[in-house]
Amino acid sequence: MDYELTETHKLIRDTARRIARERVQPRAAQIDEEGQYPEDIFAVFREAGLLGLTIPVEYGGAASFLALALAVEETAKYCCASGLILLLSALSTQSIVIGGSEEQRQAWLPRSAAGEIRGAFCLTEPNAGSDVAAIESRARRDGDEYVIDGEKMFISGGSVAHFVVTFVKTDPAAGSRGFSAFIVPTDSPGFSVARLDRKMGVTGVPTANLVFQDCRVPVANLIGEEGRGFRIAMLTMSTCRPVVGARGLGLAQGALAYALEFARERRTFGRPILEHQAIQFMLADMATQIEAARHLIYHACSLIDQGKYERQYAPYLSFAKVFATEMAVKVSSDALQILGAQGYMKDHPLERHYRDARQLMIVEGTSQVQRMIIARGLAEGDIVYG
Ligand SMILES: Cc1cc2nc3c(=O)[nH]c(=O)nc-3n(C[C@H](O)[C@H](O)[C@H](O)COP(=O)(O)OP(=O)(O)OC[C@H]3O[C@@H](n4cnc5c(N)ncnc54)[C@H](O)[C@@H]3O)c2cc1C
């Protein structure tokens, strides 16, 4: 492990920790109940300068995935949806950082870092989730414009975004080499929000079905060149993956802390349940899993911050995602169990943590996809043991 927290990292973590306790925690249950995007929390993040953490410094950011992971971890201790708002600030801009021209970076990154605008990342379609190369959306050039047609599903924040980065085929016969990425302002003609999904958790960030119908954008909105989109999509997802893990890491800590306090107070058979060894061992296992996830995530993020996120590093980014997200599901379930019937009730945050955690194993590559990436790394010798 070769990561170290700098003074800047600690400052960002401490700022996020204070905001999470003072501003996010009191709103968390209400955000879940109402299922409305929390503009007030977005404004709090904007004022604290937390919306551009992965954007290069010259465009107003802090250029650090480790910093983002720390901020997300602190936030998700209380509210996984608010952690997603921070993550989306990276997911929506990372494609422009990776593949964008200087003009595109100047046009979109400083305003995103300042929280003047926000974006969404559009890859999934009705017939293409894990099998990304199966996307059917198309774009064709028409003079100085591209015309985009297609449908995107389950897009986090898609209905509250000012722009989306979307992936389509400009050369369908070329498979993944025919992918291209576009920046689409959401007031573009032909762009619409068709539907919002009703879902199990993370209700504060809407998940939208988006339609592009004869949607016209200037040629200047093509990110990089035609045919570069698949690589841009893969690198964007793999760099943001450990931060999905950080949402799980924070959530699990929030769940553990709550269950521990409950276990001190709740008495059965004449003593606090914390004095029963079965409960002690559950808590010990939860803490051990949390610490293991923390190391995987910080290590993965430090690799990204060193520019090590090309294909051969992908397994390390997947380790962090798959372990931390599955850990969050297990820990939140065990924490709920420690509360007994009360854990199942909405008077406590554990049923919310459990519902929210379940999303993490699906987004930005399911647990199965992460294992495919890790297995490929083993087969191709990117990870070597022995
Ligand atoms: C709340 C939420 C928010 C989301 N936000 C976004 C977003 O902002 N942007 C975006 O583009 N997408 C988003 N998604 C979509 C998400 O990325 C996809 O759901 C995910 O990639 C899986 O695709 P799928 O649902 O089509 O499942 P499928 O690909 O149809 O897979 C179905 C099942 O089969 C398994 N599977 C598939 N292929 C294999 C294989 N080869 N081997 C073994 N198992 C396999 C999968 O792991 C899964 O369990 C979001 C999803 C959710 C639930």
The ligand as an SDF file (V2000), in Angstrom:
LIG
                    3D

 53 58  0  0  0  0  0  0  0  0999 V2000
  -30.1910    3.0950   -9.1070 C   0  0  0  0  0  0  0  0  0  0  0  0
  -29.4260    2.9160  -10.3780 C   0  0  0  0  0  0  0  0  0  0  0  0
  -28.7300    3.9950  -10.9160 C   0  0  0  0  0  0  0  0  0  0  0  0
  -28.0510    3.8450  -12.1520 C   0  0  0  0  0  0  0  0  0  0  0  0
  -27.4050    4.9370  -12.6810 N   0  0  0  0  0  0  0  0  0  0  0  0
  -26.8580    4.8270  -13.9340 C   0  0  0  0  0  0  0  0  0  0  0  0
  -26.2640    5.9790  -14.5710 C   0  0  0  0  0  0  0  0  0  0  0  0
  -26.1840    7.0720  -13.9920 O   0  0  0  0  0  0  0  0  0  0  0  0
  -25.7980    5.8340  -15.8380 N   0  0  0  0  0  0  0  0  0  0  0  0
  -25.8520    4.6540  -16.5180 C   0  0  0  0  0  0  0  0  0  0  0  0
  -25.4140    4.6100  -17.6600 O   0  0  0  0  0  0  0  0  0  0  0  0
  -26.4070    3.5450  -15.9300 N   0  0  0  0  0  0  0  0  0  0  0  0
  -26.8980    3.6040  -14.6660 C   0  0  0  0  0  0  0  0  0  0  0  0
  -27.4600    2.5060  -14.0550 N   0  0  0  0  0  0  0  0  0  0  0  0
  -27.5200    1.2540  -14.7990 C   0  0  0  0  0  0  0  0  0  0  0  0
  -26.4600    0.2490  -14.3510 C   0  0  0  0  0  0  0  0  0  0  0  0
  -25.1900    0.6840  -14.7100 O   0  0  0  0  0  0  0  0  0  0  0  0
  -26.8310   -1.0980  -14.9760 C   0  0  0  0  0  0  0  0  0  0  0  0
  -28.0250   -1.5140  -14.3510 O   0  0  0  0  0  0  0  0  0  0  0  0
  -25.7510   -2.1380  -14.8120 C   0  0  0  0  0  0  0  0  0  0  0  0
  -24.6780   -1.8450  -15.6580 O   0  0  0  0  0  0  0  0  0  0  0  0
  -26.2660   -3.5520  -15.1070 C   0  0  0  0  0  0  0  0  0  0  0  0
  -26.9330   -3.5990  -16.3110 O   0  0  0  0  0  0  0  0  0  0  0  0
  -28.3810   -4.2710  -16.4060 P   0  0  0  0  0  0  0  0  0  0  0  0
  -29.2150   -3.7480  -15.3120 O   0  0  0  0  0  0  0  0  0  0  0  0
  -28.8530   -4.0810  -17.8020 O   0  0  0  0  0  0  0  0  0  0  0  0
  -28.1400   -5.7920  -16.1320 O   0  0  0  0  0  0  0  0  0  0  0  0
  -27.7190   -6.9190  -17.2010 P   0  0  0  0  0  0  0  0  0  0  0  0
  -26.4980   -6.4920  -17.9240 O   0  0  0  0  0  0  0  0  0  0  0  0
  -28.9030   -7.2830  -17.9930 O   0  0  0  0  0  0  0  0  0  0  0  0
  -27.3420   -8.1290  -16.2410 O   0  0  0  0  0  0  0  0  0  0  0  0
  -28.3420   -8.8710  -15.5610 C   0  0  0  0  0  0  0  0  0  0  0  0
  -27.6240   -9.7910  -14.5720 C   0  0  0  0  0  0  0  0  0  0  0  0
  -26.7500  -10.6940  -15.2920 O   0  0  0  0  0  0  0  0  0  0  0  0
  -25.4290  -10.5590  -14.8160 C   0  0  0  0  0  0  0  0  0  0  0  0
  -24.5300  -10.7080  -15.9500 N   0  0  0  0  0  0  0  0  0  0  0  0
  -24.5600  -10.0200  -17.1260 C   0  0  0  0  0  0  0  0  0  0  0  0
  -23.5950  -10.4650  -17.9470 N   0  0  0  0  0  0  0  0  0  0  0  0
  -22.9400  -11.4630  -17.2760 C   0  0  0  0  0  0  0  0  0  0  0  0
  -21.8170  -12.2950  -17.5930 C   0  0  0  0  0  0  0  0  0  0  0  0
  -21.1720  -12.2140  -18.7600 N   0  0  0  0  0  0  0  0  0  0  0  0
  -21.4220  -13.1870  -16.6640 N   0  0  0  0  0  0  0  0  0  0  0  0
  -22.0620  -13.2830  -15.4730 C   0  0  0  0  0  0  0  0  0  0  0  0
  -23.1070  -12.5000  -15.1100 N   0  0  0  0  0  0  0  0  0  0  0  0
  -23.5430  -11.6060  -16.0070 C   0  0  0  0  0  0  0  0  0  0  0  0
  -25.3550   -9.1590  -14.1920 C   0  0  0  0  0  0  0  0  0  0  0  0
  -24.3250   -9.0640  -13.2330 O   0  0  0  0  0  0  0  0  0  0  0  0
  -26.7440   -9.0480  -13.5740 C   0  0  0  0  0  0  0  0  0  0  0  0
  -26.7520   -9.7310  -12.3530 O   0  0  0  0  0  0  0  0  0  0  0  0
  -28.0780    2.6080  -12.8180 C   0  0  0  0  0  0  0  0  0  0  0  0
  -28.7420    1.5200  -12.2350 C   0  0  0  0  0  0  0  0  0  0  0  0
  -29.4010    1.6590  -11.0290 C   0  0  0  0  0  0  0  0  0  0  0  0
  -30.0900    0.4740  -10.4180 C   0  0  0  0  0  0  0  0  0  0  0  0
  1  2  1  0
  2  3  1  0
  2 52  2  0
  3  4  2  0
  4  5  1  0
  4 50  1  0
  5  6  2  0
  6  7  1  0
  6 13  1  0
  7  8  2  0
  7  9  1  0
  9 10  1  0
 10 11  2  0
 10 12  1  0
 12 13  2  0
 13 14  1  0
 14 15  1  0
 14 50  1  0
 15 16  1  0
 16 17  1  0
 16 18  1  0
 18 19  1  0
 18 20  1  0
 20 21  1  0
 20 22  1  0
 22 23  1  0
 23 24  1  0
 24 25  2  0
 24 26  1  0
 24 27  1  0
 27 28  1  0
 28 29  2  0
 28 30  1  0
 28 31  1  0
 31 32  1  0
 32 33  1  0
 33 34  1  0
 33 48  1  0
 34 35  1  0
 35 36  1  0
 35 46  1  0
 36 37  1  0
 36 45  1  0
 37 38  2  0
 38 39  1  0
 39 40  1  0
 39 45  2  0
 40 41  1  0
 40 42  2  0
 42 43  1  0
 43 44  2  0
 44 45  1  0
 46 47  1  0
 46 48  1  0
 48 49  1  0
 50 51  2  0
 51 52  1  0
 52 53  1  0
M  END
$$$$
